[in-house]
Amino acid sequence: MAEAAAEDPEPDIRLRELESLLDAITDYAILRLGPGGRIAGWNSGARELHGYGDDEALGQPATLLYPADERAAGRPEQALAAARESGRHTSEGWRQRGNGTRFWASSVLTAIRDANGEVSGFAEVVKDASEQRRADALFQGLLESAPDAMVIIGPDGRIRLANRQTDLLFGYDEGQLIGQEVEVLVPPRFRKHHYGHRAGYLADPRTRPMGVGLELSGLRRDGTEFPVEISLSPLETDEGTLVAAAIRDVTERRETEQRLVRQRDEIMELSTPVIQVWDRVLALPLIGTLDSVRAARLTEGLLERIAETQAEVAILDISGVPTIDTQVAQHLLRTVQAAALMGTESILSGVRPETAQSMVHLGIDMGRLRSRNTLRDALQLALALLRERDDVAPPSADPLRGSL
């Protein structure tokens, strides 16, 4: 390892022996600086990386290795001061070769202290990180082009990279999330469990959606929460497994789904109206196909109206139902049985001849359910049932006039 005349009149022999071993290393530039920041020695890797001969660099200030704009900004002096203060300083920045070309360098500068604790010099390890910087820039470009928020998380659970979509979605300034634990994006009530989930994923890393079957929430900087979907993918690197998380705000989709559910319920409400035709008499005209969802809504709506009106008779008019099969018959029977438990007797109306033949052919047994051919006949039967119970006179001579 080539050296300049030592600033220290009593050179450290053991350090010289170590430097001779380090001179064989070519992958890294290793420099020894005096306490004032002059180049006291360097290895062959440093000569090759910086493009200077020993006679050109040894004894010169280390600022020789920096481009003019970095020197003007005081970067070399700042690095020495930081290493002197904390003992070690890590940085990345531009360096300059002897031919004037620049390269992006990764540097670790360590203060060397004598027996009295005074700084006697510095050791610096420099690596050309230009390729890594280009790869990082390409990767960052890919992240920025993604339509979703993208976060790269290290093995320690801290955020290494985050694209602009992430900053906008969660309300952070650019770069503000870097270095923070990913749990900063998780609502506080979920964080305790999230630490365990994160460790579990690193134990079995694979591409998959996060929280299958669960409703996930993200936490903005202002404390508001919003629904999200998250996909996880492992990234194998030299430093361990990184995790790429794609985060999508599904607020609009959830609102659309909820709106569709409300609209469906409203349509179901309109398609299964329960009408109070007289005191203690309800009519339920059915139109269209009767499936399990609609049948459940039918039963629920009828029972609610029975409870509200204290109805004693309910008429189920099926003249608008195109076909009666075993499944439809079972739905009707369940509704009738539920009404009976509340003390209400049911009447089936609108049974057409072809419907009756089909029910007989299928062997459908409607039990003791009373039935009538027309709604008028069913209403007359309802009045008769009420008279039997309490001898109440009909409100009009023709039950289909006035109230309907």
C-alpha positions as CSV (number, residue, x, y, z in Angstrom):
1,M,0.0,0.0,0.0
2,A,1.6,3.2,-1.2
3,E,2.1,6.0,1.4
4,A,3.2,9.5,1.6
5,A,5.6,10.8,4.3
6,A,3.9,10.2,7.6
7,E,2.4,13.2,9.4
8,D,3.0,11.3,12.6
9,P,6.8,11.1,13.3
10,E,6.3,7.7,15.0
11,P,4.5,5.5,12.4
12,D,2.4,2.6,13.7
13,I,4.2,-0.5,12.4
14,R,1.2,-2.7,12.9
15,L,-0.9,-0.4,10.8
16,R,1.8,-0.5,8.0
17,E,1.6,-4.3,8.1
18,L,-2.1,-4.2,7.8
19,E,-1.9,-1.7,4.9
20,S,0.4,-4.1,3.0
21,L,-2.3,-6.8,3.2
22,L,-5.0,-4.3,2.2
23,D,-3.0,-3.3,-0.9
24,A,-3.9,-6.6,-2.5
25,I,-7.6,-5.7,-2.4
26,T,-8.9,-4.3,-5.7
27,D,-12.7,-4.4,-5.3
28,Y,-12.6,-1.5,-2.8
29,A,-10.6,1.7,-2.6
30,I,-9.0,1.9,0.9
31,L,-7.4,5.2,1.9
32,R,-5.6,6.3,5.0
33,L,-5.9,10.0,5.7
34,G,-3.9,12.1,8.1
35,P,-5.7,14.1,10.9
36,G,-5.9,17.1,8.6
37,G,-7.5,15.1,5.8
38,R,-4.5,14.6,3.5
39,I,-4.0,11.3,1.7
40,A,-1.4,9.4,3.7
41,G,-1.7,6.1,1.9
42,W,-4.0,4.0,-0.3
43,N,-4.2,0.6,-1.9
44,S,-4.2,-0.5,-5.5
45,G,-8.0,-0.5,-5.6
46,A,-7.9,3.2,-4.7
47,R,-5.4,4.0,-7.5
48,E,-7.5,2.1,-10.0
49,L,-10.8,3.6,-9.0
50,H,-9.6,7.2,-8.8
51,G,-7.2,7.1,-11.7
52,Y,-4.3,8.9,-10.0
53,G,-0.7,7.8,-9.6
54,D,0.9,7.7,-6.2
55,D,3.0,10.8,-7.0
56,E,-0.2,12.7,-8.0
57,A,-2.3,11.9,-4.9
58,L,-0.2,11.0,-1.9
59,G,0.2,14.0,0.4
60,Q,-2.6,15.9,-1.3
61,P,-5.8,16.9,0.4
62,A,-8.6,14.3,0.0
63,T,-10.6,17.1,-1.7
64,L,-8.7,16.1,-4.8
65,L,-11.0,13.2,-5.2
66,Y,-14.2,15.3,-5.2
67,P,-15.7,17.3,-8.1
68,A,-15.8,21.1,-7.8
69,D,-19.4,21.4,-6.8
70,E,-19.0,18.9,-4.0
71,R,-15.9,20.8,-2.8
72,A,-17.8,24.1,-3.0
73,A,-20.5,22.6,-0.8
74,G,-18.0,21.5,1.8
75,R,-18.7,17.8,1.5
76,P,-15.2,16.6,2.3
77,E,-14.9,18.7,5.4
78,Q,-18.4,17.7,6.6
79,A,-17.5,14.0,6.3
80,L,-14.3,14.5,8.3
81,A,-16.2,16.5,11.0
82,A,-18.9,13.8,11.3
83,A,-16.4,11.0,11.6
84,R,-14.4,12.9,14.2
85,E,-17.6,13.5,16.2
86,S,-19.2,10.1,16.0
87,G,-16.3,7.9,15.1
88,R,-17.9,6.7,11.9
89,H,-19.6,8.4,8.9
90,T,-21.4,6.7,6.1
91,S,-22.3,8.6,2.9
92,E,-23.0,8.4,-0.8
93,G,-22.1,11.1,-3.3
94,W,-20.1,12.1,-6.3
95,R,-16.4,11.6,-6.6
96,Q,-14.1,12.5,-9.5
97,R,-11.3,10.6,-11.3
98,G,-8.1,11.9,-12.5
99,N,-9.4,12.2,-16.0
100,G,-12.3,14.4,-14.9
101,T,-15.1,11.8,-15.1
102,R,-17.5,11.5,-12.2
103,F,-18.7,8.3,-10.4
104,W,-21.2,7.7,-7.6
105,A,-19.4,6.5,-4.6
106,S,-20.4,4.7,-1.4
107,S,-18.1,5.6,1.5
108,V,-17.4,4.6,5.1
109,L,-15.1,7.0,6.9
110,T,-13.7,5.9,10.3
111,A,-11.7,8.0,12.8
112,I,-8.5,6.4,14.1
113,R,-7.6,7.4,17.7
114,D,-4.3,7.1,19.5
115,A,-3.7,5.9,23.0
116,N,-4.8,9.3,24.4
117,G,-8.1,9.2,22.5
118,E,-7.0,11.9,20.1
119,V,-7.8,11.5,16.4
120,S,-4.6,10.6,14.6
121,G,-6.1,10.0,11.2
122,F,-8.9,8.4,9.3
123,A,-9.5,5.2,7.3
124,E,-11.9,5.4,4.4
125,V,-13.4,2.6,2.3
126,V,-14.9,3.7,-1.0
127,K,-16.8,1.6,-3.5
128,D,-18.0,2.6,-7.0
129,A,-21.8,2.4,-6.6
130,S,-22.7,3.8,-10.0
131,E,-24.2,0.5,-11.3
132,Q,-26.2,0.1,-8.1
133,R,-27.4,3.7,-8.3
134,R,-28.5,3.1,-11.9
135,A,-30.3,-0.1,-10.9
136,D,-31.9,1.7,-7.9
137,A,-33.0,4.5,-10.3
138,L,-34.5,2.0,-12.7
139,F,-36.3,0.2,-9.9
140,Q,-37.5,3.4,-8.5
141,G,-38.8,4.3,-12.0
142,L,-40.7,1.1,-12.1
143,L,-42.2,1.8,-8.7
144,E,-43.2,5.3,-9.8
145,S,-44.9,3.9,-13.0
146,A,-47.1,1.6,-10.9
147,P,-50.7,2.7,-10.7
148,D,-50.9,1.6,-7.0
149,A,-49.0,2.6,-4.0
150,M,-45.8,0.5,-3.7
151,V,-43.7,0.1,-0.6
152,I,-40.5,-1.9,-0.2
153,I,-39.9,-3.2,3.3
154,G,-36.6,-4.5,4.7
155,P,-36.1,-7.5,6.9
156,D,-36.2,-5.2,9.9
157,G,-39.8,-4.1,9.0
158,R,-38.7,-0.6,8.0
159,I,-39.7,1.1,4.7
160,R,-36.8,1.2,2.2
161,L,-38.6,2.6,-0.8
162,A,-42.0,4.2,-1.4
163,N,-43.3,5.6,-4.6
164,R,-45.1,8.9,-5.1
165,Q,-48.5,7.2,-5.1
166,T,-47.8,6.0,-1.5
167,D,-47.0,9.5,-0.4
168,L,-50.2,10.9,-2.0
169,L,-52.4,8.0,-0.7
170,F,-51.2,8.3,2.9
171,G,-50.6,12.0,3.0
172,Y,-46.8,12.1,3.5
173,D,-44.2,14.4,2.0
174,E,-41.7,12.8,-0.4
175,G,-39.1,10.7,1.4
176,Q,-40.8,11.1,4.8
177,L,-41.8,7.4,5.1
178,I,-38.3,6.1,4.4
179,G,-36.8,4.5,7.5
180,Q,-40.0,4.3,9.4
181,E,-41.6,1.0,10.5
182,V,-44.3,-0.1,8.1
183,E,-46.7,-0.2,11.0
184,V,-47.0,3.6,10.7
185,L,-49.4,2.8,7.9
186,V,-51.5,0.5,10.0
187,P,-54.3,1.6,12.4
188,P,-53.1,1.4,16.1
189,R,-55.6,-1.3,17.1
190,F,-54.1,-3.7,14.5
191,R,-50.4,-3.0,15.1
192,K,-49.8,-5.6,17.8
193,H,-51.0,-8.4,15.6
194,H,-49.3,-7.0,12.5
195,Y,-45.8,-7.5,14.0
196,G,-46.6,-11.2,14.2
197,H,-48.1,-11.4,10.7
198,R,-45.0,-9.7,9.3
199,A,-42.7,-12.2,11.0
200,G,-44.9,-15.0,9.8
201,Y,-44.7,-13.8,6.2
202,L,-40.8,-13.6,6.3
203,A,-40.8,-17.2,7.6
204,D,-42.7,-18.3,4.5
205,P,-42.4,-15.6,1.8
206,R,-44.5,-16.0,-1.3
207,T,-46.6,-13.9,-3.6
208,R,-50.1,-13.7,-2.2
209,P,-52.8,-11.2,-1.2
210,M,-52.7,-10.1,2.4
211,G,-55.5,-10.8,4.9
212,V,-57.6,-13.0,2.6
213,G,-61.3,-12.8,3.8
214,L,-60.5,-9.8,6.0
215,E,-61.4,-6.1,5.6
216,L,-58.0,-4.3,5.7
217,S,-57.6,-0.6,6.6
218,G,-54.8,1.9,6.0
219,L,-53.9,4.8,8.3
220,R,-53.3,8.2,6.8
221,R,-50.9,10.7,8.3
222,D,-53.9,12.8,9.5
223,G,-55.3,9.8,11.4
224,T,-58.1,8.9,9.1
225,E,-58.6,5.3,8.0
226,F,-59.7,3.9,4.6
227,P,-60.2,0.4,3.2
228,V,-57.4,-1.2,1.3
229,E,-56.4,-4.3,-0.6
230,I,-52.7,-5.4,-0.3
231,S,-50.7,-7.8,-2.4
232,L,-47.3,-9.1,-1.1
233,S,-44.3,-10.3,-3.0
234,P,-40.8,-11.3,-1.7
235,L,-37.7,-9.9,-3.2
236,E,-34.5,-11.9,-2.5
237,T,-31.4,-9.7,-2.1
238,D,-27.9,-10.0,-0.7
239,E,-29.0,-8.4,2.5
240,G,-32.0,-10.8,3.0
241,T,-35.6,-10.9,1.9
242,L,-37.3,-7.6,1.1
243,V,-41.1,-7.4,0.8
244,A,-42.9,-5.5,-1.9
245,A,-46.4,-4.4,-0.9
246,A,-48.8,-3.1,-3.5
247,I,-51.6,-1.1,-1.8
248,R,-54.8,-0.1,-3.4
249,D,-57.5,2.2,-2.0
250,V,-60.8,0.4,-2.4
251,T,-63.0,3.1,-0.9
252,E,-64.9,3.8,-4.1
253,R,-65.4,0.1,-4.8
254,R,-66.7,-0.5,-1.3
255,E,-69.1,2.4,-1.6
256,T,-70.3,1.1,-4.9
257,E,-70.8,-2.4,-3.5
258,Q,-72.8,-0.9,-0.5
259,R,-74.8,1.2,-2.9
260,L,-75.7,-1.9,-5.0
261,V,-76.7,-3.8,-1.9
262,R,-79.0,-0.9,-0.8
263,Q,-80.5,-0.7,-4.3
264,R,-81.0,-4.5,-4.4
265,D,-82.8,-4.3,-1.0
266,E,-84.9,-1.4,-2.3
267,I,-85.8,-3.4,-5.4
268,M,-86.6,-6.4,-3.3
269,E,-88.8,-4.3,-1.1
270,L,-90.7,-3.1,-4.1
271,S,-91.0,-6.5,-5.6
272,T,-92.4,-8.0,-2.4
273,P,-94.8,-5.3,-1.1
274,V,-97.0,-6.2,2.0
275,I,-100.3,-4.3,1.7
276,Q,-102.7,-3.8,4.6
277,V,-106.1,-4.1,2.8
278,W,-108.2,-4.1,6.0
279,D,-107.8,-4.0,9.7
280,R,-106.0,-7.3,10.6
281,V,-105.8,-8.4,6.9
282,L,-102.6,-8.3,4.8
283,A,-102.1,-9.1,1.2
284,L,-98.7,-10.1,-0.4
285,P,-98.9,-10.0,-4.2
286,L,-96.0,-12.0,-5.7
287,I,-94.7,-11.2,-9.2
288,G,-91.8,-12.9,-11.0
289,T,-89.4,-15.7,-10.0
290,L,-89.2,-16.6,-6.3
291,D,-85.6,-17.5,-5.4
292,S,-84.0,-18.1,-2.0
293,V,-82.9,-14.5,-1.5
294,R,-86.2,-13.0,-2.5
295,A,-88.1,-15.6,-0.4
296,A,-86.1,-14.7,2.7
297,R,-86.9,-11.1,2.1
298,L,-90.6,-12.0,1.6
299,T,-90.7,-13.8,4.9
300,E,-88.9,-11.1,6.8
301,G,-91.1,-8.3,5.3
302,L,-94.3,-10.2,6.1
303,L,-93.4,-11.0,9.7
304,E,-92.4,-7.4,10.3
305,R,-95.8,-6.2,8.9
306,I,-97.6,-8.8,11.0
307,A,-95.9,-7.5,14.1
308,E,-96.7,-3.9,13.2
309,T,-100.4,-4.4,12.3
310,Q,-101.3,-7.4,14.5
311,A,-102.7,-9.0,11.4
312,E,-104.7,-12.2,11.8
313,V,-104.9,-13.2,8.1
314,A,-102.3,-13.0,5.4
315,I,-103.1,-13.5,1.7
316,L,-100.2,-14.7,-0.5
317,D,-101.3,-14.1,-4.1
318,I,-99.2,-16.1,-6.6
319,S,-101.0,-15.2,-9.8
320,G,-97.9,-13.3,-11.0
321,V,-95.5,-16.2,-10.3
322,P,-94.8,-18.0,-13.7
323,T,-94.1,-21.5,-12.3
324,I,-94.4,-23.3,-9.0
325,D,-91.8,-26.0,-8.5
326,T,-90.7,-27.9,-5.4
327,Q,-88.3,-25.1,-4.3
328,V,-90.9,-22.3,-4.7
329,A,-93.4,-24.4,-2.8
330,Q,-91.0,-24.9,0.1
331,H,-90.3,-21.2,0.2
332,L,-94.1,-20.5,0.5
333,L,-94.6,-23.2,3.2
334,R,-91.8,-21.7,5.3
335,T,-93.4,-18.3,5.1
336,V,-96.8,-19.7,6.0
337,Q,-95.3,-21.7,9.0
338,A,-93.4,-18.6,10.2
339,A,-96.7,-16.5,10.0
340,A,-98.6,-19.2,11.9
341,L,-96.1,-19.0,14.8
342,M,-97.2,-15.4,15.1
343,G,-100.9,-16.4,15.2
344,T,-101.6,-15.4,11.6
345,E,-103.5,-17.7,9.2
346,S,-102.4,-17.7,5.6
347,I,-104.5,-18.0,2.4
348,L,-103.0,-18.8,-1.0
349,S,-104.7,-17.1,-3.9
350,G,-104.1,-16.9,-7.7
351,V,-103.7,-20.7,-8.2
352,R,-104.3,-21.2,-11.9
353,P,-105.4,-24.6,-13.3
354,E,-102.0,-25.3,-14.9
355,T,-100.3,-24.4,-11.7
356,A,-102.5,-26.8,-9.7
357,Q,-101.9,-29.6,-12.2
358,S,-98.1,-29.0,-12.0
359,M,-98.2,-29.0,-8.2
360,V,-100.1,-32.3,-8.2
361,H,-97.7,-33.8,-10.8
362,L,-94.7,-32.8,-8.7
363,G,-96.3,-34.3,-5.5
364,I,-96.2,-30.9,-3.7
365,D,-98.2,-31.1,-0.5
366,M,-99.2,-27.7,0.7
367,G,-100.6,-29.2,3.9
368,R,-103.6,-27.5,5.4
369,L,-103.0,-24.2,3.7
370,R,-106.2,-22.7,2.5
371,S,-106.3,-21.7,-1.2
372,R,-108.6,-19.8,-3.5
373,N,-108.6,-19.2,-7.3
374,T,-108.8,-15.4,-7.2
375,L,-107.8,-12.6,-4.9
376,R,-111.5,-11.6,-4.6
377,D,-112.3,-15.1,-3.3
378,A,-109.3,-15.0,-0.9
379,L,-110.5,-11.6,0.5
380,Q,-114.0,-13.0,1.1
381,L,-112.5,-16.0,2.9
382,A,-110.4,-13.6,5.0
383,L,-113.6,-11.8,6.1
384,A,-115.3,-15.1,6.9
385,L,-112.3,-16.1,9.1
386,L,-112.5,-12.8,10.9
387,R,-116.2,-13.2,11.5
388,E,-115.6,-16.7,12.9
389,R,-113.1,-15.1,15.4
390,D,-115.0,-12.1,16.6
391,D,-118.2,-11.6,14.5
392,V,-116.8,-8.4,13.0
393,A,-118.9,-7.2,10.0
394,P,-117.2,-6.4,6.7
395,P,-116.3,-2.8,6.1
396,S,-118.1,-2.8,2.7
397,A,-120.4,-5.0,0.6
398,D,-117.7,-5.5,-2.1
399,P,-114.3,-6.2,-0.5
400,L,-112.5,-5.2,-3.7
401,R,-113.9,-1.6,-3.7
402,G,-112.8,1.3,-1.8
403,S,-109.8,-0.1,0.0
404,L,-107.9,-1.5,-3.0
